[in-house]
Structures are given as structure tokens and as C-alpha cells.
Amino acid sequence: MRISRVFAVLILGVGGARAAESQGALNVTTDDAYVTISGDSPILRYHYANVPFKPYVQELFSPDGFNILLDAPSDHLHHHGLMFAVAADEVDFWAELETCGKQIHKGFAVVRKEEQSGTSLGSFTEQVDWQRPADNAILLNETRTITAFKNPEIPATLLTWTSELTPAKDLPSVSLTGSHYFGLGLRFQPILDGIGTFRNSAGDLGQIIRGEERNGRATWSCYSAVVDGKPLTVAMFDDPANARHPATWFTMPKFAYMSATLDLKTEPLVIKAGETLKLRYGVAIWDAQPDDKEIEALYQKWLALPH
């Protein structure tokens, strides 16, 4: 049996990409610790080496160049911008303690730029091993691909995050579990804390888990705020092919956080030997406050684009 689920990150509204080698082309550059994808200006910065516990997107920019992400704040050092983590066989890969697991960067399989039916893309594929701390045994092998797109029909830059998880060799299965916020998590800049409003496609943020933290099921979730007099909206999308669709969204306004989860606290998810769990979500960023219809329209366009 093959478990089909995908993570994607969609960044839309980043104005005209730079014509590096052809009109609308995107650039992908790497150095000893970072991968940068850019058009006229940086779109994202991915930190893969010399990280404490996991690779992650460290910076992610709005069309006007505002970085929405916060990395390792003093209150939660283990919050790293846009990151993906769950618990595997009772090993916590979210927190960063001596008892926690590490996601180990093993190398890049592919780095590419190309054109497909009028869509420019730049991408990289990374091999990541999920390592248990007690004996350094590998629990999961992950193939993680991040792709930035630019399509003339959507005046924006598009990024897709795909994670394919397979139990390590000789393991009969791996059980995924975790807290109500484990998944693909996004920590916002402090200037966004407590000033915005969450909403989703279902019109219901869901049940209160603790304090102001909620879990609600929907096809997309978003956070809108006004920063220094300028509107900003960040939405995350769930792919219909994902396991447990629609996603269970974790939202927290006190310090602004949004996470696409598999609801692993309620029900573990087992990946058996020979199976692959494929995960994809989307994230859209506007320097505006689109209404629900506009967000839904963008969600549908994202689904129709070649991933």
C-alpha cells in the first residue's frame, strides 16, 4: 500500500521575477549552509547546514519584500521559520532537547531551473535522515523537494514543499505521533503577534485545545493583519490528495503561529515498510487582504499548476 500525502508551500504575489537567463527565470543558488531562490529579489532562504536539529526555510518574503518568518526566538528556540516536524516511534523531532531526534542533511539529489508550458521553476531536492538520539539509528528517510514557480497567469512566485517519508531499511513500520501543533509549522515575526485574524475555508477555527490555541479542519487557513499601515495575508493550503484531508489547522494568535497538521495527537499514522507517505501543503502571501473567494480562487489555481 502507498500512502499518498504531500506538503507544498505556495508564495504568491512576489512581483516580476528577474530575467536571469530568460524572461521570468528564477535563480537557485547554494553555498555551504543555505539555498536561495530569487527573482528580482530573494523569495526564500533555506538553511540546511550547521543547524541545531533540522533544516528549514529561514526567510520567506512577501511581494513587497517583508520577511514573514521568525527564527529561534528566545521564548521558543526550537521554532525555526517554516519547518516540518512530527514524532516518529515516540522520538520527538519538533523540540530540541538531548532526548529529541535530529533531521540530518545528507545531500542534494537535484538542483534545477527550467520552463514548463509557460511556467518558470527553480527547485532543489534534498535527502534528509531522521535520526534517533539514543543510538543514532535512522528511523525515516525523507526526500524533500522545494520548488519555486512563476507563471504569467499568476503575477507571483510559487514555492512547493514536498516531503516523502519512508521507514528506514529493516524497520517493519514507523508510527507518527505528536502534539496538536506538530506538522508544517510557520512562526510569524513578532510584529504580527496578536494583531491579526485567523480564518479558514470552513468558517470555523475549530475547538479550543488550550488558551487561545485551536484545531480546526478546512482546506485552507489564513492569517491577515496590518503591519505599519500595510495589509498582509498569509494562507496555507491542503492538497486534496493528502492523507486525512482536509487538514487539521493549528492556530495561535498570542504569538502568531499556524501549522498544517495530521491530527496525530488524536490518531497516530503508521507507515509500513515499503510504503511512502507523501506530504504537500501550500502557503500564499499577499501584501493585501483578499476575501474568502479570492483565496479559494488562488487555491484552485495552485492545484491546477504542475507540481
C-alpha positions as CSV (number, residue, x, y, z in Angstrom):
1,M,0.0,0.0,0.0
2,R,1.2,3.5,-0.8
3,I,0.1,6.3,1.5
4,S,-0.3,9.5,-0.6
5,R,0.1,12.8,1.1
6,V,2.1,15.9,0.0
7,F,3.3,19.2,1.5
8,A,3.6,22.3,-0.6
9,V,4.3,25.9,0.2
10,L,2.9,28.5,-2.2
11,I,4.1,32.0,-2.2
12,L,2.1,34.3,-4.4
13,G,2.3,38.0,-5.1
14,V,6.0,38.3,-5.4
15,G,6.2,40.8,-8.3
16,G,8.1,40.3,-11.5
17,A,10.9,37.8,-11.3
18,R,14.3,38.7,-12.6
19,A,15.2,37.7,-16.2
20,A,18.4,35.9,-15.4
21,E,18.8,33.6,-18.4
22,S,15.3,34.0,-19.9
23,Q,12.4,36.3,-19.3
24,G,10.8,35.4,-15.9
25,A,13.6,32.9,-15.0
26,L,14.2,32.1,-11.3
27,N,17.6,31.7,-9.8
28,V,18.6,28.9,-7.4
29,T,22.0,29.4,-5.6
30,T,23.7,27.3,-2.9
31,D,26.5,27.9,-0.6
32,D,27.9,26.0,2.4
33,A,24.8,26.4,4.5
34,Y,22.0,28.0,2.5
35,V,19.9,27.6,-0.6
36,T,18.4,30.9,-2.0
37,I,15.6,31.1,-4.6
38,S,15.1,34.5,-6.1
39,G,13.6,36.5,-8.9
40,D,14.1,40.3,-8.9
41,S,14.7,39.9,-5.2
42,P,15.0,37.0,-2.7
43,I,11.9,34.8,-2.4
44,L,13.2,32.4,0.2
45,R,16.3,31.4,2.1
46,Y,16.6,27.7,3.2
47,H,19.0,26.8,5.9
48,Y,20.3,23.2,5.6
49,A,23.7,23.0,7.2
50,N,25.1,23.9,10.6
51,V,21.5,23.8,12.0
52,P,20.9,22.6,15.5
53,F,18.3,19.9,14.8
54,K,16.5,20.4,11.4
55,P,16.8,22.1,8.0
56,Y,14.1,24.8,7.5
57,V,13.0,27.9,5.5
58,Q,14.6,30.7,7.4
59,E,13.3,33.6,5.4
60,L,10.2,33.9,3.3
61,F,9.3,37.2,1.6
62,S,6.0,39.0,0.7
63,P,5.8,40.7,-2.7
64,D,7.0,44.0,-1.1
65,G,9.9,42.2,0.5
66,F,8.7,41.7,4.0
67,N,10.1,38.6,5.6
68,I,7.2,36.9,7.5
69,L,9.3,34.3,9.4
70,L,10.9,34.3,12.8
71,D,13.9,32.0,13.5
72,A,14.7,30.7,17.0
73,P,13.1,33.3,19.3
74,S,14.2,33.3,22.9
75,D,10.8,32.0,24.1
76,H,10.9,29.0,21.7
77,L,14.4,28.4,20.4
78,H,13.1,25.3,18.5
79,H,10.8,27.4,16.3
80,H,12.5,27.8,13.0
81,G,10.6,29.9,10.4
82,L,8.8,27.4,8.3
83,M,9.7,23.9,9.4
84,F,8.3,20.3,9.2
85,A,8.5,18.0,12.2
86,V,6.5,15.3,14.0
87,A,7.3,12.5,16.4
88,A,8.4,9.1,15.0
89,D,8.3,6.0,17.1
90,E,8.0,8.1,20.2
91,V,11.0,10.3,19.3
92,D,10.2,14.0,19.2
93,F,11.6,15.8,16.2
94,W,9.8,19.1,17.0
95,A,11.5,20.2,20.2
96,E,15.3,20.5,20.5
97,L,16.4,18.7,23.7
98,E,19.0,16.0,24.3
99,T,16.2,13.4,24.1
100,C,15.0,14.7,20.7
101,G,15.7,13.4,17.2
102,K,17.6,15.2,14.5
103,Q,16.9,15.7,10.8
104,I,20.3,15.2,9.1
105,H,21.0,16.7,5.8
106,K,22.6,14.1,3.6
107,G,22.9,16.0,0.3
108,F,21.2,17.4,-2.7
109,A,20.0,15.0,-5.4
110,V,18.8,17.6,-7.9
111,V,19.1,21.4,-8.3
112,R,17.4,22.7,-11.5
113,K,15.9,25.5,-13.4
114,E,13.6,25.0,-16.4
115,E,10.5,26.1,-18.3
116,Q,7.3,24.1,-18.4
117,S,4.3,25.3,-20.5
118,G,5.0,28.9,-19.7
119,T,5.8,28.3,-16.1
120,S,9.3,29.0,-14.8
121,L,10.6,26.9,-12.0
122,G,13.6,26.6,-9.8
123,S,14.0,23.7,-7.4
124,F,16.2,21.6,-5.2
125,T,15.7,18.1,-3.8
126,E,17.3,17.2,-0.5
127,Q,17.9,13.9,1.2
128,V,17.2,14.0,4.9
129,D,17.6,11.2,7.5
130,W,15.6,11.3,10.7
131,Q,18.0,10.1,13.4
132,R,17.2,8.8,16.9
133,P,19.4,10.2,19.6
134,A,19.8,7.1,21.8
135,D,21.8,5.1,19.3
136,N,22.0,7.3,16.2
137,A,19.7,4.9,14.3
138,I,17.8,6.2,11.3
139,L,14.0,5.9,11.6
140,L,12.9,7.7,8.4
141,N,14.4,8.5,5.1
142,E,13.0,11.7,3.6
143,T,13.2,13.1,0.1
144,R,12.3,16.8,0.4
145,T,11.8,18.9,-2.7
146,I,11.3,22.7,-2.7
147,T,10.3,24.3,-5.9
148,A,9.6,28.0,-6.7
149,F,7.3,28.7,-9.7
150,K,6.5,31.8,-11.7
151,N,3.5,31.7,-14.1
152,P,2.4,34.7,-16.1
153,E,-1.3,33.9,-15.3
154,I,-0.5,34.4,-11.6
155,P,1.7,37.5,-11.1
156,A,3.6,35.8,-8.3
157,T,6.3,33.5,-7.2
158,L,5.2,30.0,-6.3
159,L,7.0,27.6,-3.9
160,T,6.2,23.9,-3.4
161,W,7.4,21.9,-0.4
162,T,7.2,18.1,-0.9
163,S,8.2,15.6,1.8
164,E,8.3,11.9,1.0
165,L,8.8,9.8,4.1
166,T,9.8,6.1,4.1
167,P,10.7,3.8,7.0
168,A,14.4,3.2,7.2
169,K,15.8,-0.1,6.0
170,D,14.9,-3.2,8.1
171,L,12.2,-1.4,10.0
172,P,8.8,-3.1,9.8
173,S,7.0,0.3,10.3
174,V,7.3,3.7,11.8
175,S,4.4,5.3,13.8
176,L,4.0,9.1,13.5
177,T,2.5,10.8,16.6
178,G,2.8,14.2,18.2
179,S,1.2,17.2,19.9
180,H,-1.7,19.1,18.4
181,Y,0.6,21.5,16.6
182,F,3.1,19.0,15.0
183,G,3.3,19.3,11.3
184,L,4.3,22.0,8.8
185,G,4.6,25.0,11.2
186,L,5.0,28.7,10.4
187,R,6.2,31.1,13.1
188,F,5.5,34.7,12.3
189,Q,7.6,37.8,13.0
190,P,6.8,39.4,16.5
191,I,5.3,42.5,14.8
192,L,2.5,40.2,13.7
193,D,1.8,38.8,17.2
194,G,-1.8,39.3,18.4
195,I,-2.7,41.9,15.8
196,G,-4.3,39.7,13.1
197,T,-7.2,37.5,12.5
198,F,-7.3,33.8,11.5
199,R,-10.0,32.4,9.2
200,N,-10.4,29.3,7.1
201,S,-12.4,27.8,4.3
202,A,-14.8,26.1,6.7
203,G,-15.7,29.4,8.6
204,D,-14.9,27.6,11.9
205,L,-11.5,27.7,13.6
206,G,-12.4,24.6,15.5
207,Q,-12.2,23.5,19.1
208,I,-10.1,25.3,21.7
209,I,-7.3,23.0,22.8
210,R,-5.7,25.3,25.4
211,G,-5.8,29.0,25.9
212,E,-6.4,30.6,22.5
213,E,-5.0,27.6,20.6
214,R,-7.4,25.9,18.2
215,N,-7.5,22.9,15.9
216,G,-10.0,23.1,13.0
217,R,-10.4,21.2,9.8
218,A,-10.5,23.1,6.5
219,T,-9.0,23.0,3.0
220,W,-7.1,26.3,3.7
221,S,-6.3,28.6,6.6
222,C,-5.1,32.2,6.7
223,Y,-3.9,35.0,8.9
224,S,-4.5,38.6,8.0
225,A,-3.0,41.7,9.7
226,V,-2.0,45.3,9.1
227,V,1.7,45.9,9.6
228,D,2.9,49.6,9.8
229,G,-0.3,50.6,8.0
230,K,0.2,48.0,5.2
231,P,-2.1,44.9,4.8
232,L,-0.6,41.4,4.8
233,T,-2.2,38.0,4.4
234,V,-0.6,34.6,4.7
235,A,-2.6,31.5,3.7
236,M,-1.8,27.8,3.8
237,F,-3.4,25.2,1.5
238,D,-4.0,21.5,1.9
239,D,-3.8,19.3,-1.1
240,P,-6.9,17.0,-1.6
241,A,-4.5,14.1,-2.3
242,N,-3.2,14.4,1.3
243,A,-4.0,11.8,3.9
244,R,-6.7,13.0,6.3
245,H,-7.8,15.8,4.0
246,P,-9.0,18.3,4.9
247,A,-6.1,19.2,7.1
248,T,-6.4,20.0,10.8
249,W,-5.1,23.5,11.3
250,F,-3.4,24.7,14.5
251,T,-3.8,28.4,15.0
252,M,-2.4,30.6,17.8
253,P,-2.8,34.4,17.9
254,K,-0.8,35.3,21.1
255,F,2.4,34.7,19.3
256,A,1.3,34.3,15.8
257,Y,1.6,30.7,14.7
258,M,-0.1,28.5,12.1
259,S,0.5,24.8,11.4
260,A,-0.9,22.2,9.0
261,T,-1.2,19.0,10.9
262,L,-2.2,15.4,10.5
263,D,-4.1,15.4,13.8
264,L,-1.5,13.0,15.2
265,K,-2.5,13.7,18.8
266,T,-5.9,12.1,18.2
267,E,-4.8,9.3,16.0
268,P,-1.2,8.0,15.1
269,L,-0.3,7.4,11.5
270,V,1.6,4.2,10.7
271,I,3.9,4.0,7.7
272,K,4.7,0.3,6.9
273,A,7.9,-1.0,5.3
274,G,7.7,-0.5,1.5
275,E,5.2,2.4,1.9
276,T,5.9,6.1,1.3
277,L,4.0,8.9,3.0
278,K,3.9,11.9,0.6
279,L,3.0,15.3,2.0
280,R,2.2,18.6,0.4
281,Y,0.8,22.0,1.6
282,G,0.6,25.5,0.2
283,V,1.3,28.9,1.5
284,A,0.3,32.1,-0.2
285,I,1.5,35.6,0.8
286,W,-0.2,38.8,-0.3
287,D,0.5,42.5,0.5
288,A,-3.3,42.8,0.7
289,Q,-6.3,41.3,2.4
290,P,-8.1,39.1,-0.1
291,D,-11.6,37.9,0.7
292,D,-12.5,34.2,1.0
293,K,-13.5,34.0,-2.7
294,E,-10.1,35.3,-3.8
295,I,-8.2,32.9,-1.5
296,E,-10.3,30.0,-2.8
297,A,-9.7,31.1,-6.4
298,L,-5.9,31.1,-5.7
299,Y,-6.2,27.7,-4.0
300,Q,-7.8,26.3,-7.1
301,K,-5.2,27.8,-9.4
302,W,-2.4,26.4,-7.2
303,L,-4.0,22.9,-7.5
304,A,-4.0,23.2,-11.3
305,L,-0.4,24.2,-11.6
306,P,2.2,21.5,-12.4
307,H,3.9,20.3,-9.2
